[in-house]
């Protein structure tokens, strides 16, 4: 591990303008620099570098962060590898901190397994090209499948010959330990204690992580042994978790980031054949059903995924299952089905690059059109089957987390199926209510400001999540914490740091941010607020958490100016006070901070009131059986209305509007 002192020295030495200039042509604009974003295609530069703040931000694709995260994103490295690259650039010697005995063992085992896998990959590649058996069996097979030598080398393909223990013996002769051969699954142990190869007589496919490290293998049998599995994968290990791995991610990542889109297929050859025809942003689920962890891996690259599966019945239903998972995790999903009897591999081999591009452009469709066509075609004229198909489509729409996207899909679904859009929305709302439930009234007396609740879509009248509804108020408050946090404000003749006032005020009312990352930042800020010379911007901009760094870049980017601040001299005249004027006036600063807090509380109270009004309305339909429960909710409503009225008075008294 890189010790903290060395890590900070690297970050302090790395000039973000110098580093980014190695990759992007930058032009000076005011105090910042602008250029065309390296992460997506654009003609007008929306990529900004701020040397004074040490951050970059693209207002086109939304990516942002500090110099370390720029290297991570551009070169597809993990955090510490990016630090090492910067250290090499600035000739900084890295002092790795001493690891504990347990850490040393874990690191040693992991490094040993990765090193052994690298050896195995080179062994397989050598056997494929330089052994008689490899050339006659493995290489011949790959060439018959349309593979050329450049592609074979790019994907690290290889061959493990027959004989049961060729790799095992080569690895032992090279000094690799028996325990690592067993842990990686490259070897298995017989009842007599003899080590033999797990893979033999197979064409080998290295499976790599995002950074290109070989973590496992897949092998296709080359013999006619009907008892042997056609494809065999490495077992789960400390370095390989199948559900968290996508084949081809190391090759596809950079292109997927640039194109802001990724194609999802099923098998090794699907990826390789599409790559050879110019479709390089393609990954495979490696023969396993798509998992949530794989989707999260995709989402970190791009939210736009096109599912490309076989055109047969099995392929169609695999696509349907994958679509539901992708939608539930908030991705934008489109579908391309191959012609019947084809898969992406065979289709790519039988068509030119232009034909493939044209086919995708013509056949790519949104999920609702795809699913509706498939299910209604299967249902035919049978009214019961059509009803089931419609219910299934409504269920899929209900999985979409964003309420606006749900509304668009509901409208599209109504058009295709020629049924009432209202009926679809009722069905979606019912499913959402069943999945989230309603909160029950609490018995204890509620506090004036309600405790933060989890962001559930069904808890507000507009269908939006609480995180979405409060995003503006929360971001303005968090932005003020970073811009003014170390400034002093004067309120009722008392002087206090802005950061202390905001944190203590929120704590006093038991208020948490709905945005989990905002809340994480607030809690971390609170832990360090008492430290002398705590530089919040520097601290969070250097975080290893890319999501937090991106948020800080958003908050501090010039495009997102602080809310316009007006000082009211009297009822007729208002004067704009720029941010520097506010921060130099402790009293004006106090008024501004109080206003932001009141706005935040007012939004929270208003939302809670609407929630309770809905609850009371629902209970009133149940008659006398719900009378006692309804009284409890009405008491809460009265208290919250009193709080709202008090906030209105306080906001009117404020001189800052």
C-alpha positions as CSV (number, residue, x, y, z in Angstrom):
1,X,0.0,0.0,0.0
2,X,1.1,3.6,-0.7
3,X,1.5,5.4,2.6
4,X,-0.5,8.6,3.2
5,X,2.5,10.9,3.2
6,X,3.6,9.6,-0.2
7,X,0.1,9.7,-1.5
8,X,-0.4,13.3,-0.5
9,X,3.0,14.2,-2.0
10,X,2.0,12.7,-5.3
11,X,-1.3,14.6,-5.3
12,X,0.3,17.9,-4.3
13,X,3.0,17.6,-7.0
14,X,0.7,16.6,-9.9
15,X,-0.4,19.7,-11.8
16,X,-3.8,18.9,-13.3
17,X,-3.2,21.3,-16.2
18,X,0.1,19.6,-17.1
19,X,-1.3,16.1,-16.8
20,X,-4.5,16.7,-18.7
21,X,-2.5,18.6,-21.4
22,X,-0.8,15.3,-22.2
23,X,-4.1,14.0,-23.4
24,X,-6.3,17.1,-24.3
25,X,-5.6,20.3,-26.3
26,X,-6.5,23.0,-23.8
27,X,-7.2,26.7,-24.4
28,X,-7.2,29.3,-21.6
29,X,-10.6,30.8,-20.8
30,X,-10.5,33.2,-17.9
31,X,-8.9,31.4,-14.9
32,X,-9.7,28.0,-16.4
33,X,-8.8,25.9,-19.5
34,X,-11.3,24.3,-21.9
35,X,-11.0,21.6,-24.6
36,X,-12.9,18.7,-26.2
37,X,-13.7,15.9,-23.8
38,X,-11.6,12.8,-24.1
39,X,-14.4,10.6,-22.8
40,X,-17.0,11.3,-25.4
41,X,-17.3,12.7,-28.9
42,X,-18.0,16.4,-29.2
43,X,-17.3,19.2,-31.6
44,X,-17.6,22.1,-29.2
45,X,-15.4,21.8,-26.1
46,X,-17.3,21.4,-22.9
47,X,-14.4,19.9,-20.9
48,X,-13.1,22.4,-18.3
49,X,-9.9,22.2,-16.1
50,X,-9.6,24.4,-13.1
51,X,-6.0,24.6,-11.9
52,X,-6.9,26.6,-8.8
53,X,-9.4,24.0,-7.6
54,X,-7.4,21.0,-8.9
55,X,-10.5,19.5,-10.7
56,X,-11.7,18.7,-14.2
57,X,-15.4,18.7,-15.3
58,X,-17.1,17.9,-18.6
59,X,-20.5,19.5,-18.9
60,X,-21.3,17.2,-21.8
61,X,-20.9,13.7,-20.3
62,X,-20.8,14.8,-16.7
63,X,-17.5,13.2,-15.7
64,X,-15.4,15.1,-13.2
65,X,-12.8,14.8,-10.5
66,X,-9.2,15.5,-9.5
67,X,-6.0,14.6,-11.4
68,X,-5.9,11.0,-10.0
69,X,-9.4,10.3,-11.2
70,X,-8.7,11.8,-14.6
71,X,-5.8,9.2,-15.0
72,X,-8.1,6.5,-13.6
73,X,-10.8,7.3,-16.1
74,X,-8.6,7.9,-19.1
75,X,-6.2,5.0,-18.7
76,X,-8.7,2.6,-17.1
77,X,-6.5,2.2,-13.9
78,X,-7.5,1.6,-10.3
79,X,-6.8,4.3,-7.8
80,X,-3.4,3.2,-6.6
81,X,-2.1,2.3,-10.1
82,X,-3.1,5.9,-11.2
83,X,-1.1,7.2,-8.2
84,X,1.9,5.1,-9.3
85,X,1.7,6.5,-12.8
86,X,1.6,10.1,-11.5
87,X,4.5,9.3,-9.2
88,X,6.6,8.0,-12.1
89,X,5.8,11.2,-14.1
90,X,7.0,13.5,-11.3
91,X,9.9,11.2,-10.3
92,X,8.5,10.5,-6.8
93,X,9.7,7.5,-5.1
94,X,6.8,5.5,-3.6
95,X,7.2,4.4,-0.1
96,X,4.8,1.5,0.5
97,X,3.6,1.4,4.1
98,X,4.4,-1.8,6.1
99,X,1.4,-4.2,5.9
100,X,0.1,-6.2,8.7
101,X,0.8,-10.0,8.8
102,X,-2.7,-10.7,7.6
103,X,-2.5,-8.1,4.9
104,X,0.8,-9.4,3.8
105,X,-0.6,-12.9,3.5
106,X,-3.7,-11.8,1.6
107,X,-1.6,-9.7,-0.7
108,X,1.0,-12.4,-1.2
109,X,-1.7,-15.0,-2.1
110,X,-3.5,-12.7,-4.4
111,X,-0.3,-11.6,-6.2
112,X,0.8,-15.2,-6.4
113,X,-2.5,-16.3,-8.0
114,X,-2.4,-13.4,-10.5
115,X,1.2,-14.1,-11.3
116,X,0.5,-17.8,-11.9
117,X,-2.5,-16.9,-14.2
118,X,-0.2,-14.6,-16.2
119,X,2.3,-17.5,-16.6
120,X,-0.5,-19.8,-17.6
121,X,-1.8,-17.4,-20.2
122,X,1.6,-17.1,-21.8
123,X,2.0,-20.9,-21.7
124,X,-1.3,-21.4,-23.5
125,X,-0.4,-18.7,-26.1
126,X,2.9,-20.4,-26.7
127,X,1.4,-23.8,-27.1
128,X,-1.2,-22.4,-29.6
129,X,1.3,-20.9,-32.0
130,X,4.6,-22.9,-31.4
131,X,3.5,-26.5,-30.7
132,X,2.5,-28.9,-33.4
133,X,-0.6,-29.9,-31.6
134,X,-1.5,-26.3,-30.8
135,X,-1.2,-25.3,-34.5
136,X,-3.0,-28.3,-35.9
137,X,-5.8,-28.4,-33.4
138,X,-6.2,-25.1,-31.6
139,X,-5.0,-22.5,-34.2
140,X,-6.7,-24.3,-37.0
141,X,-10.0,-24.3,-35.1
142,X,-9.7,-20.5,-34.3
143,X,-8.9,-19.7,-37.9
144,X,-11.9,-21.7,-39.1
145,X,-13.9,-19.5,-36.7
146,X,-12.6,-16.4,-38.6
147,X,-10.0,-15.4,-36.1
148,X,-6.8,-13.7,-37.3
149,X,-3.5,-13.7,-35.5
150,X,-3.8,-10.0,-34.4
151,X,-7.1,-10.7,-32.7
152,X,-5.9,-13.9,-31.2
153,X,-3.0,-12.0,-29.6
154,X,-5.3,-9.1,-28.6
155,X,-7.5,-11.4,-26.6
156,X,-4.6,-13.6,-25.4
157,X,-6.1,-16.8,-26.8
158,X,-4.2,-20.0,-26.3
159,X,-4.4,-23.8,-26.2
160,X,-3.7,-26.4,-23.5
161,X,-2.6,-29.7,-25.1
162,X,-3.7,-33.2,-24.0
163,X,-1.6,-35.3,-21.6
164,X,-3.4,-34.3,-18.4
165,X,-0.6,-32.3,-16.7
166,X,1.4,-30.2,-19.3
167,X,0.6,-26.9,-17.6
168,X,0.9,-28.2,-14.1
169,X,4.4,-29.6,-14.7
170,X,5.5,-26.4,-16.5
171,X,4.3,-24.3,-13.6
172,X,6.0,-26.5,-10.9
173,X,9.2,-26.4,-12.9
174,X,9.0,-22.6,-13.0
175,X,8.7,-22.5,-9.2
176,X,5.0,-22.0,-8.7
177,X,3.4,-23.4,-5.6
178,X,1.0,-26.3,-5.5
179,X,-1.4,-24.2,-3.3
180,X,-1.7,-21.5,-6.0
181,X,-2.3,-24.1,-8.7
182,X,-5.2,-25.5,-6.7
183,X,-6.6,-22.1,-5.6
184,X,-6.7,-20.7,-9.1
185,X,-8.2,-23.9,-10.3
186,X,-5.6,-24.4,-13.0
187,X,-4.9,-27.8,-11.4
188,X,-7.0,-30.4,-9.5
189,X,-5.8,-33.1,-7.2
190,X,-6.6,-36.8,-7.7
191,X,-7.3,-39.2,-4.9
192,X,-3.7,-40.3,-5.0
193,X,-2.5,-36.7,-4.4
194,X,-1.3,-36.2,-8.0
195,X,-1.9,-32.8,-9.6
196,X,-3.5,-32.8,-13.1
197,X,-4.6,-29.9,-15.4
198,X,-8.2,-28.8,-15.0
199,X,-8.1,-27.8,-18.7
200,X,-6.6,-30.1,-21.4
201,X,-7.3,-30.5,-25.1
202,X,-9.0,-27.1,-25.0
203,X,-8.7,-23.7,-26.7
204,X,-8.2,-21.3,-23.8
205,X,-9.8,-17.9,-23.3
206,X,-8.2,-15.7,-20.6
207,X,-10.8,-13.9,-18.5
208,X,-9.5,-10.5,-17.3
209,X,-10.7,-7.8,-14.9
210,X,-11.2,-4.1,-16.0
211,X,-7.5,-3.4,-15.6
212,X,-6.4,-6.3,-17.8
213,X,-5.2,-8.7,-15.1
214,X,-5.9,-12.4,-15.9
215,X,-8.2,-13.6,-13.1
216,X,-9.6,-16.9,-14.6
217,X,-9.9,-19.0,-17.8
218,X,-12.5,-20.5,-20.0
219,X,-11.7,-23.5,-22.2
220,X,-13.5,-25.0,-25.2
221,X,-13.0,-28.8,-25.7
222,X,-11.4,-29.9,-28.9
223,X,-11.9,-33.6,-28.6
224,X,-15.1,-35.7,-29.3
225,X,-15.4,-36.7,-25.6
226,X,-19.2,-36.6,-25.1
227,X,-18.8,-36.8,-21.4
228,X,-16.8,-33.7,-21.1
229,X,-18.4,-30.3,-20.9
230,X,-18.1,-28.2,-24.2
231,X,-17.0,-25.2,-22.2
232,X,-15.4,-25.2,-18.8
233,X,-14.5,-22.2,-16.6
234,X,-12.2,-21.7,-13.7
235,X,-13.8,-22.2,-10.3
236,X,-14.6,-19.3,-8.0
237,X,-11.5,-18.0,-6.1
238,X,-10.2,-15.1,-4.2
239,X,-9.5,-13.3,-7.4
240,X,-12.4,-14.6,-9.6
241,X,-16.0,-14.1,-8.8
242,X,-18.1,-15.1,-11.9
243,X,-21.1,-12.9,-11.0
244,X,-18.9,-9.8,-10.8
245,X,-17.0,-10.5,-14.1
246,X,-17.8,-9.5,-17.7
247,X,-15.7,-11.1,-20.5
248,X,-14.0,-8.5,-22.7
249,X,-14.4,-5.6,-20.2
250,X,-10.7,-4.8,-20.4
251,X,-10.9,-4.5,-24.2
252,X,-14.3,-2.8,-24.4
253,X,-14.1,-0.3,-21.5
254,X,-12.3,2.6,-23.2
255,X,-14.5,2.4,-26.4
256,X,-17.7,2.1,-24.3
257,X,-16.7,5.2,-22.3
258,X,-16.0,7.1,-25.5
259,X,-19.2,6.0,-27.2
260,X,-21.2,6.2,-24.0
261,X,-22.8,2.9,-24.9
262,X,-22.0,-0.8,-24.5
263,X,-23.3,-3.9,-26.2
264,X,-24.1,-7.0,-24.1
265,X,-23.8,-10.5,-25.6
266,X,-23.6,-14.0,-24.3
267,X,-20.3,-15.8,-25.3
268,X,-16.6,-15.4,-25.9
269,X,-16.9,-15.7,-29.7
270,X,-19.7,-13.2,-29.8
271,X,-17.4,-10.6,-28.3
272,X,-14.3,-11.5,-30.4
273,X,-16.2,-11.7,-33.7
274,X,-18.0,-8.3,-33.2
275,X,-14.6,-6.8,-32.1
276,X,-13.1,-7.9,-35.4
277,X,-15.8,-6.2,-37.4
278,X,-15.3,-2.9,-35.6
279,X,-17.8,-3.2,-32.8
280,X,-15.3,-2.9,-29.9
281,X,-17.6,-1.7,-27.1
282,X,-19.0,-5.2,-26.5
283,X,-18.9,-7.5,-23.4
284,X,-20.3,-10.9,-22.5
285,X,-21.9,-12.3,-19.4
286,X,-19.8,-15.5,-20.0
287,X,-22.5,-18.0,-20.2
288,X,-24.1,-17.1,-16.9
289,X,-27.4,-15.4,-16.3
290,X,-26.9,-11.6,-16.0
291,X,-26.3,-10.6,-12.4
292,X,-26.8,-7.3,-10.5
293,X,-23.0,-7.1,-9.9
294,X,-22.3,-7.3,-13.6
295,X,-24.9,-4.6,-14.2
296,X,-23.2,-2.4,-11.6
297,X,-19.9,-3.0,-13.4
298,X,-21.5,-1.8,-16.7
299,X,-23.2,1.2,-15.0
300,X,-19.8,2.5,-13.9
301,X,-18.8,2.7,-17.6
302,X,-22.0,3.9,-19.2
303,X,-25.8,3.9,-18.4
304,X,-26.6,3.0,-22.0
305,X,-26.7,-0.7,-22.8
306,X,-27.9,-2.6,-25.9
307,X,-28.7,-6.2,-25.3
308,X,-27.7,-8.3,-28.4
309,X,-28.9,-11.9,-28.1
310,X,-29.7,-14.9,-30.3
311,X,-32.8,-14.8,-32.4
312,X,-34.2,-18.1,-31.2
313,X,-36.7,-18.6,-28.4
314,X,-34.0,-19.2,-25.7
315,X,-32.2,-16.0,-26.8
316,X,-35.4,-14.0,-26.7
317,X,-36.4,-15.1,-23.2
318,X,-32.8,-14.6,-22.0
319,X,-33.0,-11.0,-23.3
320,X,-36.3,-10.5,-21.5
321,X,-34.8,-11.7,-18.2
322,X,-31.8,-9.4,-18.7
323,X,-33.9,-6.4,-19.5
324,X,-35.8,-6.6,-16.2
325,X,-32.6,-6.6,-14.2
326,X,-31.0,-3.8,-16.3
327,X,-34.1,-1.6,-15.9
328,X,-34.4,-2.2,-12.2
329,X,-30.8,-0.9,-11.8
330,X,-31.6,2.3,-13.7
331,X,-29.9,1.7,-17.0
332,X,-31.2,2.8,-20.4
333,X,-31.9,-0.4,-22.3
334,X,-32.3,-1.1,-26.0
335,X,-32.4,-4.5,-27.8
336,X,-31.1,-6.0,-31.0
337,X,-32.2,-9.5,-31.8
338,X,-30.2,-11.5,-34.4
339,X,-32.1,-13.1,-37.3
340,X,-33.5,-16.5,-36.4
341,X,-30.8,-19.2,-36.3
342,X,-28.0,-16.6,-35.9
343,X,-26.0,-15.3,-33.0
344,X,-23.7,-12.2,-32.9
345,X,-20.7,-14.5,-33.7
346,X,-22.1,-16.1,-36.8
347,X,-23.7,-12.9,-37.9
348,X,-20.5,-11.0,-37.6
349,X,-18.6,-13.7,-39.6
350,X,-21.1,-13.6,-42.4
351,X,-21.4,-9.8,-42.8
352,X,-19.2,-6.8,-43.4
353,X,-18.6,-4.1,-40.9
354,X,-20.9,-1.7,-42.8
355,X,-23.7,-4.4,-42.9
356,X,-23.4,-5.0,-39.2
357,X,-23.6,-1.2,-38.4
358,X,-26.6,-0.9,-40.7
359,X,-28.3,-3.9,-39.2
360,X,-27.9,-2.6,-35.6
361,X,-29.1,0.9,-36.6
362,X,-32.3,-0.6,-38.3
363,X,-33.1,-3.3,-35.7
364,X,-32.1,-1.6,-32.4
365,X,-35.3,-0.8,-30.5
366,X,-36.4,0.3,-27.1
367,X,-37.3,-2.4,-24.6
368,X,-41.0,-1.7,-24.5
369,X,-41.5,-2.1,-28.2
370,X,-39.4,-5.3,-28.2
371,X,-41.1,-6.9,-25.2
372,X,-44.6,-5.9,-26.4
373,X,-44.0,-7.3,-29.9
374,X,-42.6,-10.6,-28.5
375,X,-45.2,-11.3,-25.9
376,X,-48.2,-10.3,-27.9
377,X,-47.0,-12.3,-30.9
378,X,-46.8,-15.4,-28.6
379,X,-50.2,-14.6,-27.1
380,X,-51.9,-14.4,-30.5
381,X,-55.6,-13.8,-30.2
382,X,-56.1,-15.6,-26.9
383,X,-57.5,-12.9,-24.6
384,X,-56.2,-14.6,-21.4
385,X,-52.7,-14.9,-22.8
386,X,-52.9,-11.3,-24.0
387,X,-53.9,-10.2,-20.6
388,X,-51.0,-12.0,-19.0
389,X,-48.6,-10.4,-21.6
390,X,-49.9,-7.0,-20.7
391,X,-49.5,-7.6,-17.0
392,X,-46.0,-8.8,-17.6
393,X,-45.1,-5.6,-19.5
394,X,-46.7,-3.5,-16.8
395,X,-44.6,-5.3,-14.2
396,X,-41.5,-4.5,-16.2
397,X,-42.4,-0.8,-16.5
398,X,-42.8,-0.7,-12.7
399,X,-39.2,-1.8,-12.3
400,X,-37.9,1.5,-13.9
401,X,-36.8,3.7,-11.0
402,X,-37.2,7.1,-12.7
403,X,-40.9,8.2,-12.7
404,X,-40.5,10.3,-15.9
405,X,-39.1,7.4,-17.8
406,X,-41.9,5.2,-16.5
407,X,-44.4,7.6,-17.8
408,X,-42.8,7.6,-21.2
409,X,-42.8,3.8,-21.4
410,X,-46.4,3.7,-20.2
411,X,-47.5,6.0,-23.0
412,X,-45.5,3.9,-25.5
413,X,-47.0,0.7,-24.2
414,X,-50.6,2.1,-24.4
415,X,-50.0,3.0,-28.1
416,X,-48.7,-0.4,-29.1
417,X,-51.2,-2.4,-27.2
418,X,-54.1,-0.1,-27.9
419,X,-55.3,0.1,-24.3
420,X,-55.9,3.0,-21.9
421,X,-52.7,4.7,-20.6
422,X,-54.6,5.3,-17.4
423,X,-55.1,1.5,-17.0
424,X,-51.4,1.0,-17.4
425,X,-50.5,3.7,-14.9
426,X,-53.0,2.2,-12.4
427,X,-51.3,-1.1,-12.7
428,X,-47.9,0.4,-12.3
429,X,-48.9,2.3,-9.2
430,X,-50.4,-0.8,-7.7
431,X,-47.2,-2.7,-8.2
432,X,-45.1,0.1,-6.8
433,X,-47.4,0.3,-3.7
434,X,-47.1,-3.5,-3.2
435,X,-43.3,-3.4,-3.5
436,X,-42.8,-0.5,-1.1
437,X,-45.7,-0.5,1.3
438,X,-47.0,2.4,3.3
439,X,-45.5,3.7,6.5
440,X,-47.4,3.0,9.7
441,X,-48.1,5.8,12.2
442,X,-45.6,6.0,15.0
443,X,-46.9,5.9,18.5
444,X,-44.4,8.4,20.0
445,X,-44.9,12.1,19.7
446,X,-43.2,13.3,16.4
447,X,-40.5,15.9,16.4
448,X,-41.2,19.3,14.8
449,X,-39.0,18.3,11.8
450,X,-39.5,14.7,10.6
451,X,-36.7,12.2,10.7
452,X,-35.2,11.4,7.2
453,X,-36.8,8.4,5.6
454,X,-35.6,6.2,2.9
455,X,-36.2,7.5,-0.7
456,X,-39.2,5.4,-1.8
457,X,-40.8,6.3,-5.1
458,X,-44.4,5.8,-3.8
459,X,-43.9,8.2,-0.8
460,X,-44.6,11.4,-2.8
461,X,-47.5,12.6,-4.9
462,X,-45.4,13.2,-8.0
463,X,-43.9,9.8,-8.2
464,X,-40.4,11.1,-8.0
465,X,-37.9,9.8,-5.3
466,X,-37.4,12.0,-2.3
467,X,-33.7,12.2,-3.3
468,X,-34.8,13.8,-6.6
469,X,-37.4,16.2,-5.0
470,X,-34.8,17.5,-2.5
471,X,-31.8,17.5,-4.8
472,X,-31.7,21.3,-5.3
473,X,-32.0,22.2,-1.7
474,X,-29.5,19.6,-0.6
475,X,-26.9,20.5,-3.2
476,X,-27.2,24.3,-2.4
477,X,-26.7,23.6,1.3
478,X,-23.7,21.2,0.6
479,X,-22.2,23.7,-1.8
480,X,-22.4,26.5,0.8
481,X,-20.6,24.2,3.2
482,X,-17.6,23.9,0.8
483,X,-17.6,27.5,-0.3
484,X,-18.2,29.2,3.1
485,X,-17.5,26.4,5.6
486,X,-14.4,27.9,7.1
487,X,-15.9,31.4,7.2
488,X,-17.4,33.0,10.3
489,X,-20.9,34.2,10.4
490,X,-22.6,36.5,12.9
491,X,-26.1,35.7,14.1
492,X,-27.8,37.4,17.0
493,X,-24.4,38.8,18.2
494,X,-22.9,35.3,18.2
495,X,-20.0,34.4,15.9
496,X,-19.7,30.8,14.7
497,X,-18.1,28.9,11.8
498,X,-20.5,28.3,8.9
499,X,-19.7,24.6,8.9
500,X,-20.4,24.2,12.6
501,X,-23.7,26.1,12.3
502,X,-25.0,24.0,9.4
503,X,-23.9,20.7,10.9
504,X,-25.3,21.5,14.4
505,X,-28.5,22.8,13.0
506,X,-29.2,19.6,11.0
507,X,-28.2,17.4,13.9
508,X,-30.5,19.4,16.2
509,X,-33.5,18.5,14.0
510,X,-32.3,15.0,13.2
511,X,-32.2,15.8,9.5
512,X,-30.3,13.6,7.1
513,X,-29.8,14.2,3.4
514,X,-31.8,11.8,1.2
515,X,-28.9,11.6,-1.3
516,X,-26.7,8.9,0.3
517,X,-23.5,10.4,-1.1
518,X,-24.4,13.9,0.1
519,X,-25.0,12.4,3.6
520,X,-21.7,10.5,3.5
521,X,-19.9,13.7,2.7
522,X,-21.7,15.5,5.5
523,X,-20.8,12.8,8.0
524,X,-17.2,12.7,6.9
525,X,-17.0,16.5,7.0
526,X,-18.3,16.5,10.6
527,X,-15.6,14.0,11.6
528,X,-12.8,16.4,10.5
529,X,-14.4,19.8,11.1
530,X,-12.6,20.4,14.4
531,X,-9.2,19.7,12.9
532,X,-6.9,22.8,12.5
533,X,-6.6,24.0,9.0
534,X,-9.0,21.3,7.6
535,X,-9.2,21.9,3.9
536,X,-12.5,20.3,2.9
537,X,-12.2,20.8,-0.8
538,X,-8.7,19.3,-0.9
539,X,-9.7,16.4,1.4
540,X,-12.8,15.3,-0.6
541,X,-11.3,16.1,-4.0
542,X,-8.6,13.6,-3.2
543,X,-11.0,10.9,-2.1
544,X,-10.5,7.3,-3.4
545,X,-14.3,7.2,-3.9
546,X,-14.9,8.3,-7.5
547,X,-18.6,9.2,-6.9
548,X,-17.7,11.6,-4.1
549,X,-15.0,13.2,-6.2
550,X,-17.4,13.7,-9.1
551,X,-19.9,15.3,-6.7
552,X,-17.3,17.8,-5.4
553,X,-16.4,18.6,-9.0
554,X,-20.0,19.3,-9.8
555,X,-20.5,21.5,-6.8
556,X,-17.3,23.5,-7.4
557,X,-17.5,23.8,-11.2
558,X,-18.0,27.4,-12.5
559,X,-21.0,26.4,-14.5
560,X,-23.0,25.7,-11.3
561,X,-22.8,29.1,-9.6
562,X,-24.2,29.6,-6.2
563,X,-27.8,30.7,-6.0
564,X,-28.2,34.4,-6.8
565,X,-28.2,36.3,-3.5
566,X,-30.2,39.5,-3.1
567,X,-30.0,41.9,-0.2
568,X,-33.2,43.7,0.4
569,X,-32.5,47.4,1.4
570,X,-36.2,48.1,1.7
571,X,-39.5,46.8,0.2
572,X,-38.9,48.6,-3.1
573,X,-35.2,48.2,-3.7
574,X,-33.1,45.0,-4.0
575,X,-29.4,44.9,-4.6
576,X,-27.5,41.9,-5.9
577,X,-24.6,40.8,-3.6
578,X,-21.9,38.7,-5.3
579,X,-20.6,35.7,-3.4
580,X,-17.4,37.5,-2.4
581,X,-19.6,40.3,-0.9
582,X,-21.5,37.8,1.2
583,X,-18.4,36.0,2.5
584,X,-16.9,39.3,3.6
585,X,-20.0,40.2,5.6
586,X,-20.6,37.9,8.6
587,X,-24.1,39.2,9.0
588,X,-25.1,38.8,5.4
589,X,-23.5,35.4,5.3
590,X,-25.5,34.3,8.3
591,X,-28.7,35.5,6.6
592,X,-27.8,33.5,3.5
593,X,-27.0,30.3,5.4
594,X,-30.2,30.6,7.5
595,X,-32.2,31.0,4.3
596,X,-30.7,27.9,2.7
597,X,-31.4,25.9,5.9
598,X,-35.0,27.2,6.0
599,X,-35.5,26.4,2.3
600,X,-34.3,22.8,3.0
601,X,-36.5,22.4,6.0
602,X,-39.5,23.9,4.2
603,X,-39.2,21.4,1.3
604,X,-38.9,18.5,3.7
605,X,-41.9,19.6,5.7
606,X,-44.0,20.2,2.6
607,X,-43.2,16.8,1.3
608,X,-44.1,15.2,4.6
609,X,-47.4,17.0,4.8
610,X,-48.4,15.8,1.3
611,X,-47.5,12.3,2.3
612,X,-49.7,12.4,5.4
613,X,-52.5,14.0,3.5
614,X,-52.4,11.1,1.1
615,X,-52.4,8.7,4.0
616,X,-55.4,10.3,5.6
617,X,-57.3,10.3,2.3
618,X,-56.7,6.6,1.9
619,X,-57.8,5.9,5.5
620,X,-60.9,7.9,5.1
621,X,-62.1,5.5,2.4
622,X,-61.9,2.6,4.9
623,X,-64.6,4.1,7.2
624,X,-64.8,3.7,10.9
625,X,-62.4,0.8,11.1
626,X,-59.5,3.2,10.4
627,X,-60.8,6.0,12.7
628,X,-58.2,5.7,15.5
629,X,-55.3,5.4,13.0
630,X,-56.6,8.4,11.1
631,X,-56.7,10.6,14.2
632,X,-53.0,9.8,14.9
633,X,-52.1,10.9,11.4
634,X,-54.2,14.1,11.7
635,X,-52.3,15.0,14.9
636,X,-49.0,14.7,13.1
637,X,-50.5,16.8,10.2
638,X,-51.4,19.6,12.6
639,X,-47.9,19.7,14.2
640,X,-46.3,19.8,10.8
641,X,-48.6,22.6,9.5
642,X,-47.5,24.6,12.6
643,X,-43.9,24.0,11.7
644,X,-44.5,25.0,8.1
645,X,-46.3,28.2,9.2
646,X,-43.3,29.1,11.5
647,X,-40.9,28.5,8.7
648,X,-42.9,30.8,6.4
649,X,-42.7,33.6,9.0
650,X,-39.0,33.1,9.4
651,X,-38.4,33.1,5.7
652,X,-40.4,36.3,5.3
653,X,-38.4,38.0,8.0
654,X,-35.1,37.2,6.3
655,X,-33.4,40.1,4.5
656,X,-31.9,37.6,2.0
657,X,-34.4,36.7,-0.7
